[in-house]
Amino acid sequence: MLPELIPDSNYLLRMEDGTIKQVNPFTGTEVWTVPGRANRPLNIEKREGKPLDPDKADDHCAFCAARYLQTPPEKARLVKTPDGYETLRHLKADAFTDTVAEFRRVPNMFEIVSYEYWEKNFGYNLSESAQSHKHGYLSTDAGRRHVLSVVEQKLALSGHGTGAIKAISVEDKLRMANGFFGGGHELILARRHYVDGAEYDNQFASSGTMTPEEHYQYIHFTIDAVRDIYVTNRYVRYVAVFQNWLRPAGASFDHLHKQLVAIDERGVQNEVETRLARSNPNVYNEAAVNFACYRNLVFAENDHAIAFAGYGHRVPTLEVFSKSERSQPWNHSAEELRGMSDIIHACHAAMGPDIPCNEEWYYKPPDADVPMPWRVLIKWRISTAAGFEGGTKIYVNTIDPESLRDRMVPKLFELKNSGQIAPMKIAFECDCVPNCLKYNPAVRNQMATDPEFPPLSGDARTDR
């Protein structure tokens, strides 16, 4: 079934026996939730915590602060100072321990799309800035040893024997390091592996265990890196941004990090959505936020973002949409960016750190000709597709959207009342104004010229 052929009456349908059928308006994915399964316990492996070794503080995996030299040379780090947060760029190896990095931007040692891909297919070479970074980094003994060590580690992990690695010249090894300075697959690493003061090894630091301010800095630092990738490599058509939290969701380490992957295509989903947006420029209001409002699936909202329990997803999914008229996150104002960050942070805090999930970002590709809102999907990886799904392409999601909303709301109120998340409207407090996403110029013009267009505020609709 093509997404553009799906009527809104099919988005979410409850059958007489209680079976809930869903179809995603942007992907065409068909999902069922059968009676009785929505209230069953989440399929989460909770292992018993073992006491942490106090002598191994910040030394638990390759992303930890005590192992800075196990990752490729960082491109930037965000540090906390008495005057606020400051970004330090292109530090040399012997300066790594001079500051504490709240977040680090480092190349991925094993790229999905490699530097050689861009070099051989597009004639891409290191930019002047990247060349300068590489030259400066290798100018010190510590930097040279670090780069050669990481290259040799990568070769070993790729199956090269000790003899074969030694046979490669230093010059060739340093050439292999070009991807560390000019590649397009990067990681944004958070400082903490475990929460501050953790005593057991199951007390992981997740997005939700941050403060709202820390999470805002995390998002802002990530967006700065995305923009820089576009500026550095003119052949990049899209930078995919995602976060795999915990190993069942695809994480190599149970250490909080985001990934940025530059590709030379928009991607299949972006191509589908571009066609949808051309056909109906207001599709994200009509098929997403408006429908969620009408079905009482919205669970959080502030002036700049809105969140609801998604429908038509293979797994339980929280959807967060930016209300901004700007289609790309790096063009958001600080207030708009903070609004998005606060809602995303609240979602992670309310679901807790034990649920494996993927955080996926969607935004308008730079070369797309239609406006599209920035949105973030948080997908709970609590089930595995089996034979029924493979044979029918109908997916069984054990938690329907209403049940997902009902899991989130009480926890959000608890967190809000205790001051652990930023102020926001929750559930029945939300305004749920139709067409609240301002990415569509026609909607912006209507709202500006029709003073009677917005309905009563959420505070006046206490009978919802």
Stockholm file with secondary structure:
# STOCKHOLM 1.0

chainA/1-464         MLPELIPDSNYLLRMEDGTIKQVNPFTGTEVWTVPGRANRPLNIEKREGKPLDPDKADDHCAFCAARYLQTPPEKARLVKTPDGYETLRHLKADAFTDTVAEFRRVPNMFEIVSYEYWEKNFGYNLSESAQSHKHGYLSTDAGRRHVLSVVEQKLALSGHGTGAIKAISVEDKLRMANGFFGGGHELILARRHYVDGAEYDNQFASSGTMTPEEHYQYIHFTIDAVRDIYVTNRYVRYVAVFQNWLRPAGASFDHLHKQLVAIDERGVQNEVETRLARSNPNVYNEAAVNFACYRNLVFAENDHAIAFAGYGHRVPTLEVFSKSERSQPWNHSAEELRGMSDIIHACHAAMGPDIPCNEEWYYKPPDADVPMPWRVLIKWRISTAAGFEGGTKIYVNTIDPESLRDRMVPKLFELKNSGQIAPMKIAFECDCVPNCLKYNPAVRNQMATDPEFPPLSGDARTDR
#=GR chainA/1-464 SS CCGGGCCGGGSEEECTTSCEEEECTTTCCEEEECTTSTTSCCCCCCCCCCBCCGGGTTCSSTTSGGGGGGSCCCSEEEEEETTEEEEEESCCGGGGGGSCEEEEEEECSSCSSCHHHHHHHHCCCCCHHHHHHHHHHHTSHHHHHHHHHHHHHHHHHTTCCHHHHHHSCHHHHHHHTHHHHHCSEEEEEESCSBCTTCCBTTCBCCGGGSCHHHHHHHHHHHHHHHHHHHHHCTTCCEEEEEEEESGGGTCSSSSCEEEEEEESSCCHHHHHHHHHHHHCTTHHIIIIIIHHHHTTCEEEECSSEEEEECSSCSSCEEEEEECCSCSSGGGSCHHHHHHHHHHHHHHHHHHCTTSCEEEEEECCCTTCSSCCCCEEEEEECCCCCCHHHHHHSEEECSSCHHHHHHHHHHHHHHHHHTTSSCCCEEGGGCCCCTTCCTTSHHHHHHHHHCTTCSCCCGGGCTTC
#=GC SS_cons         CCGGGCCGGGSEEECTTSCEEEECTTTCCEEEECTTSTTSCCCCCCCCCCBCCGGGTTCSSTTSGGGGGGSCCCSEEEEEETTEEEEEESCCGGGGGGSCEEEEEEECSSCSSCHHHHHHHHCCCCCHHHHHHHHHHHTSHHHHHHHHHHHHHHHHHTTCCHHHHHHSCHHHHHHHTHHHHHCSEEEEEESCSBCTTCCBTTCBCCGGGSCHHHHHHHHHHHHHHHHHHHHHCTTCCEEEEEEEESGGGTCSSSSCEEEEEEESSCCHHHHHHHHHHHHCTTHHIIIIIIHHHHTTCEEEECSSEEEEECSSCSSCEEEEEECCSCSSGGGSCHHHHHHHHHHHHHHHHHHCTTSCEEEEEECCCTTCSSCCCCEEEEEECCCCCCHHHHHHSEEECSSCHHHHHHHHHHHHHHHHHTTSSCCCEEGGGCCCCTTCCTTSHHHHHHHHHCTTCSCCCGGGCTTC
//
